[in-house]
Each structure stands twice: as structure tokens, then as C-alpha cells.
Amino acid sequence: MTDAAAPAPTVALVHGAFADSSGWTGVIDHLRAAGVDAVAVSNPLRGIAEDTAYVASALAQIPGPVLAVGHSYGGAIITNAAAQAGNVVGLVYVSAFAPDEGEKLIEIENGSTDSVLNTALVERQYPAGAGGDTVTEFSIDRGKFHSVFAADLTEEQAADMAATQRPVSALGFVEPNGPPAWKTLPSWAVVSSGDTAAGADVVRQMAQRAGAVITEVEGSHVLFIARPQVVADVIRQALDTLAQGAAIPAPRPSGAPVPQPTRR
């Protein structure tokens, strides 16, 4: 009598800043059609420490193994949360940050020549407990949302996203990141060549450093909404590799040849 086959990982999709879980609807539809179980995990957008704790708890409560997928800032959160959850077997970065320990997203963003996000941010304050203390949060100027964040969507789609966007705490950009899960887990990355929000250059560099299997696609920061089939295909590629029991790749050492991305 042979042992029952190990359960396939559940795909857990974590959104980034200025967004919510509904952005994953198209990806979930494609995965469901392929027989893949997927669930979106809400990201509080209140800072690296708080968001990591919440997402790690949510991932840990999903039965069985998990393939964690993060978009944009959500990539930083799965990088921190995956090791804490204990059941994550792989990572997929979609136009996403994959920071190393001690790095701050503001410093990564300041190193990008592709990102113009800073020119479109609107600063507000939110209350931080009792006593009248406040913390800065950012949203994107609604008049600039289409060009900066979602250029490959229609004007109407971008306007809807701009009107319903969720602000992100400044703590998400200034708090240091912890030990990265990509040092011990296999990873895949979708790089949007026209990403002017996170910045295609720094997204590509982080994916290369993590040793991720990279797919480069023409599109904006919200490629996962504009071309959900492409993202679903990369997720299925990751699941197929995990099912085959492929060896976990190590992070790329300094000076090693840079992996060449697949272009679609």
C-alpha cells in the first residue's frame, strides 16, 4: 500500500499598496479554471511589522502547504511572513519587492530610475492610538493614477481603482525588513517592463538577487489585472516545479552570472 499523494499547495495571493484583494479576481478565475485552489489574503497596509504578523498568521491557518504570491508591497510582506508561517513552500513575486534583511523600501525606491511614484503621492495622517499621535500615510493622486500605476488599463478601469484605492502607511517604507524567505525557498518573479510605480529596474534586480525564475512581460505595475492569464501561468509553472520536487535554488552570489528572463 502506497502513501497518499501529498496535497497540492494552496495559492495565497497578497495584494500591495493602494490596492485590495479584489485585484486578484482575474488571476483566481484562471487558476480555478485550471483546478488550482487559490485564496486572497488581505494586507492591512499599516507597516512592515504589523502587516507581516497579520499575513504570517493568515498563511499559517491555511491547511497544508502554501505557495505565497505577492504583488508590489505585498512581495515585501510575503518575504518577511513566509518563514514565520511555517507552511510556505515557494514564493511568486508579481511586479514586487523582494527585500533583503535590514533593507527599507524607501531606499530601494530611491535607487530606481524607472519609478515616478514619488511624484504622484498624496500625504495624509491617520491616528496612532490614544493621545492624538498620528502617522503619515500615502495615496496616489487620482489625476496621476492611470499614468503612474495602471497605464495598461482603460481610463475607466484606472479611475475606478483610483477612487477605491487603500492608502499605505509610511511605516511600510521606513521600517527595516527581516530575514528574507527567498534565501531558503524557491521563487519565481514576473517583471513588468513598463512598471513606473515600483520601478522595473529595482524589481528586476531584486528578483535576480533572489535567484528567482524570471518572466519579463510588457505591461504596467498592475499587469496582474491587465493580463491575469500571464500571472496565472507563472503560478502554475511554480506549482508544477514544486510538484516535481525540484531542488531549491540558492540566492545568486555576488558576481555570479545574472539569470536571463523569459519574455512574453
C-alpha positions in Angstrom: 0.0 0.0 0.0 1.5 3.4 -1.0 1.2 6.6 0.8 -1.4 9.1 -0.4 -0.1 11.8 -2.6 1.0 15.0 -0.8 -1.6 17.7 -1.1 -1.1 20.4 -3.7 -0.2 23.8 -2.3 -3.0 26.4 -1.8 -2.1 29.6 -3.7 -2.3 32.6 -1.3 -2.4 35.9 -3.1 -1.3 39.0 -1.1 -2.0 42.5 -2.6 0.2 45.5 -2.3 -0.2 49.2 -1.5 -3.1 51.3 -2.9 -5.0 48.1 -3.7 -7.2 45.4 -2.2 -7.8 41.7 -2.6 -10.4 42.2 -5.4 -7.5 42.9 -7.8 -6.7 39.2 -7.9 -10.1 38.2 -9.2 -8.9 37.6 -12.8 -5.9 35.5 -11.6 -8.2 33.5 -9.3 -10.6 32.8 -12.2 -7.8 31.5 -14.4 -6.4 29.3 -11.6 -9.9 27.9 -10.7 -10.4 27.0 -14.3 -7.2 25.0 -14.2 -8.3 23.2 -11.0 -5.9 25.3 -8.7 -7.2 26.3 -5.2 -6.4 30.0 -4.6 -7.4 32.5 -1.9 -6.7 36.2 -1.5 -5.2 37.4 1.8 -6.0 40.9 2.9 -2.9 43.1 3.6 -3.5 45.7 6.3 -1.0 48.2 4.8 -0.1 49.5 8.2 3.7 48.8 8.2 6.2 46.0 7.7 6.0 44.7 11.2 2.2 44.8 11.6 1.5 43.5 8.1 4.0 40.7 8.4 2.4 39.5 11.6 -1.1 39.6 10.2 -0.2 37.9 6.9 2.0 35.2 8.6 -0.9 34.3 10.8 -3.3 34.1 7.9 -0.9 31.9 5.9 -0.3 29.6 8.9 -4.0 29.0 9.2 -4.4 27.7 5.7 -4.4 23.9 5.8 -1.5 22.2 4.1 1.4 23.7 2.1 1.1 27.2 0.6 2.5 29.0 -2.4 2.7 32.6 -1.4 2.2 35.2 -4.2 2.8 38.9 -3.6 2.2 42.0 -5.7 4.3 45.1 -5.2 4.5 45.9 -1.5 2.8 42.5 -0.9 6.1 41.0 -2.1 7.9 42.5 0.8 5.3 41.2 3.2 5.5 37.6 1.9 9.3 37.8 2.0 9.0 38.5 5.8 5.9 36.4 6.6 6.7 33.1 4.8 9.3 31.9 7.2 7.2 32.8 10.2 4.1 30.9 8.8 6.0 27.6 8.6 3.9 26.1 5.8 5.0 28.1 2.8 6.9 26.1 0.1 7.5 28.7 -2.6 7.2 32.4 -3.4 6.0 34.2 -6.5 6.7 37.9 -6.9 4.5 39.9 -9.3 5.9 43.4 -10.0 7.0 43.0 -6.4 9.6 44.0 -3.9 11.9 41.2 -2.6 14.0 43.0 0.1 17.0 41.6 2.0 17.4 41.8 5.7 17.7 45.4 7.0 16.7 47.0 3.8 14.0 49.7 3.7 11.6 50.1 0.8 12.2 53.9 0.7 15.9 53.3 0.0 15.1 50.7 -2.7 12.6 53.1 -4.4 15.1 56.0 -4.2 17.5 53.8 -6.2 15.1 53.4 -9.1 15.4 55.4 -12.3 12.2 53.8 -13.6 9.9 54.7 -10.8 8.0 58.0 -10.8 5.7 57.1 -7.9 7.1 59.8 -5.6 5.8 62.5 -8.0 2.2 61.3 -7.6 1.9 60.6 -3.8 -0.6 62.5 -1.6 0.3 62.6 2.1 -2.3 62.4 4.9 -2.3 61.4 8.6 -4.1 58.7 10.5 -4.4 58.3 14.3 -1.9 56.1 16.1 -3.6 55.1 19.3 -4.6 57.4 22.2 -3.1 60.8 22.8 -3.6 62.4 19.4 -0.4 60.9 17.9 -0.6 60.4 14.1 1.3 58.5 11.4 1.8 59.5 7.8 0.0 57.5 5.1 0.2 57.8 1.3 -2.3 57.5 -1.5 -1.8 58.3 -5.2 -3.1 61.5 -6.8 -6.3 60.4 -8.6 -5.3 62.5 -11.7 -2.0 60.7 -12.0 -3.1 57.2 -11.1 -3.6 56.0 -14.6 -0.2 57.1 -16.0 1.9 56.2 -12.9 0.2 53.0 -11.7 -2.1 51.4 -14.3 -1.1 52.6 -17.8 -2.3 49.3 -19.5 -5.8 49.6 -18.1 -8.6 51.7 -19.6 -9.2 55.2 -18.3 -12.4 54.0 -16.7 -10.7 51.0 -15.0 -8.0 53.2 -13.7 -10.4 55.8 -12.4 -12.3 53.1 -10.5 -9.1 51.8 -8.9 -8.0 55.4 -8.1 -11.4 56.1 -6.4 -11.3 52.9 -4.3 -7.6 52.8 -3.5 -6.4 52.0 0.0 -3.7 54.2 1.5 -0.5 52.7 2.8 1.3 53.7 6.0 4.7 55.3 5.7 5.9 52.6 8.1 5.8 50.2 5.2 8.6 52.2 3.5 10.7 53.1 6.5 10.7 50.0 8.7 13.6 47.6 8.1 12.8 44.2 6.6 13.7 41.0 8.4 15.4 37.8 7.2 14.1 37.0 3.7 12.3 33.8 2.9 13.8 33.7 -0.6 17.1 32.6 0.9 15.5 29.3 1.8 12.6 28.9 -0.6 12.4 28.6 -4.4 11.0 31.7 -6.0 9.5 32.9 -9.3 9.1 36.5 -10.5 7.0 38.4 -13.0 8.7 41.7 -14.0 6.6 44.3 -15.8 8.9 46.1 -18.3 6.7 49.3 -18.1 6.5 49.4 -14.3 6.8 53.1 -13.3 5.4 52.6 -9.8 7.7 50.1 -8.0 10.2 50.6 -10.9 11.1 47.8 -13.4 14.8 48.2 -12.8 14.8 47.5 -9.0 12.1 44.8 -9.3 14.3 43.0 -11.8 17.4 43.5 -9.7 15.7 42.0 -6.6 14.4 39.0 -8.5 17.8 38.3 -9.9 19.4 38.6 -6.4 16.8 36.1 -5.1 17.7 33.6 -7.8 14.1 33.7 -9.0 12.9 32.2 -12.2 12.1 35.4 -14.1 9.4 36.1 -16.6 9.5 39.6 -18.1 6.3 40.9 -19.7 5.4 44.2 -21.3 2.9 46.0 -19.1 2.4 48.4 -16.2 2.6 47.9 -12.5 -0.9 46.3 -12.5 -0.1 43.6 -15.0 -1.8 41.1 -12.8 -5.1 42.9 -13.5 -4.4 43.7 -17.2 -3.0 40.3 -18.1 -4.1 37.8 -15.4 -3.5 34.8 -17.6 0.2 35.5 -17.8 0.4 35.7 -14.0 -1.7 32.6 -13.6 0.6 30.7 -16.0 3.7 31.6 -13.9 1.9 30.5 -10.7 1.1 27.2 -12.4 4.7 26.9 -13.6 5.8 27.3 -9.9 3.2 24.6 -8.8 4.4 22.2 -11.5 8.0 22.6 -10.4 7.2 22.1 -6.7 5.2 19.0 -7.6 8.2 17.6 -9.4 10.3 18.0 -6.2 12.9 20.2 -7.9 15.8 21.3 -5.9 15.6 24.7 -4.1 17.8 27.2 -5.9 20.2 29.2 -3.8 20.3 33.0 -3.9 22.7 34.3 -6.6 26.1 35.1 -5.1 27.7 38.4 -5.7 29.5 38.4 -9.1 27.6 35.3 -10.4 26.0 35.3 -13.9 22.7 37.1 -13.9 19.7 34.8 -14.9 18.2 35.8 -18.2 14.4 36.4 -18.1 11.9 34.7 -20.3 9.9 37.4 -22.2 6.3 37.1 -23.1 
